Amino acid sequence: MEDWKRKRSDDEENNRKCRVFNKHNSNFEEKLWRDITLGDIIKVCENEYFPADICLINTSETNGISYTETKNLDGETNLKFKQANANLAETFNSIGDFCHLKGNLITKQPNEFIYEFDGKLLLDSESIKTRQIYLDKNSFLLRGCSLKQTKFVYGFVVYIGHNTKIMKNSPNARAKISRIENIMNFQILIIFCLQTILSAIGAIFYLTWLNRHIDDLKHYIFISENSSKSASGFLFFFYRVGTWTLIFTNLVPISLLVTLEMIKYIQGMFISWDIYIYDQNTATPAKVQTSTLNEELGQVKVRVLKFIINLNFRKILI
C-alpha cells in the first residue's frame, strides 16, 4: 500500500501541466510534465516549479533577472539570483522571436553537480549577429526549484526525467528498519537455529530407535528390505529433519510478523488523522511515508521527556 501511495504521488507530479511553446501557431500550449522533450521552450510563472532543468532565455524583469527558491534541493529558503545571457535575452525578447530559435547546445553529459553547468549554444539563424553564446550556471534553472518575485520566465529544456540534477542526486530507496525490528529479527533467527537443532536431535533419536526395532515394525508399517537398508543413509536422515521441522513450525511466530505489520500500517493511518498534528495555516496533515518506523516516534518522545525532567531537576538544585 505504501509503494502504491508513492506511485500515486509520482503520477500526480508527472501529470502536472506546464506551458510549452508551439512553433506552428506561435503560442504557448499546456502540456503534461511527462510529455516534455529536450529543446522545448517553456514558460514558468511565479510560484510555479520548474518541470525540468532549463536554460534562461528571457524573463519578465529587466536585464533577464529572476529569483528562485531551492529548498527542495539544498534546504535553503533564501532566494537565488539568476540572470539570462545578455545576447540571448536581447535577441529573443518576444514570443514571436522564439520561432527563429534553432541551434545546437554543446554541454556535458548529465551529472549530479547542481552548482556546475557550462554550455555553448550554436545558433543556426543567419539573421542573428552572435551565433555562439556561452552559458553558465547563472542562467541554469533546476527542476524542483520554484520561481519567486518574478512574474514569468522563458527557457529551453536541457535535461529531463532521470537526467535532471535532482534525480541524479536522489539515492535509491532503501528499506528502513527500526531498532525493535532488528531485535525481533535477531530473536527469530535464534529461534530458527534452535528449531533446526531440535529437528536434527529428533531425527537422530528416530533413526536410532528405528534401526533397533525395525524387525518388529515390518508387519506394522510394511518396511521393505531396500528401505530398511537406506534407513541409515544421509538422505533418509535429511527427510526426517524436514519432518521434524514441520512438527516444530509453531516455534517461529510467522503470524506475529504479519500482525505487527498490519498494526503499524493502521497506526500510520491514525497518525495522518490526528487533529493535534494538523497544520491549519497550510491545511497539511501529517504524512506517513514509512509505517515501519512508528515505534521510533515513541522513543523520541521519551527522550524529550527525559530532557525536560533533567532541566526541571537542575532548576530545583539551583
Secondary structure, 3 states (H helix, E strand, C coil): CHHHHHHHHHHHHHCCEEEEEECCCCEEEEEEHHHCCCCCEEEEECCCECCCEEEEEEECCHHHEEEEECHHHHCCCCEEEEECCHHHHHHCCCHHHHHHCCEEEEECCCCCCCCCCEEEEEECCCCCCCCEEEEEHHHEECCCCEEECCCEEEEEEEECHHHCHHHHCCCCCCCCCCHHHHHHHHHHHHHHHHHHHHHHHHHHHHHHHHHHCHHHHHHHHCCCHHHHHHHHCHHHHHHHHHHHHHHCHHHCCHHHHHHHHHHHHHHHHHHHHCHHHCECCCCECCCCCCHHHHHHHHHHHHHHHHHHHHHHHHHHHC
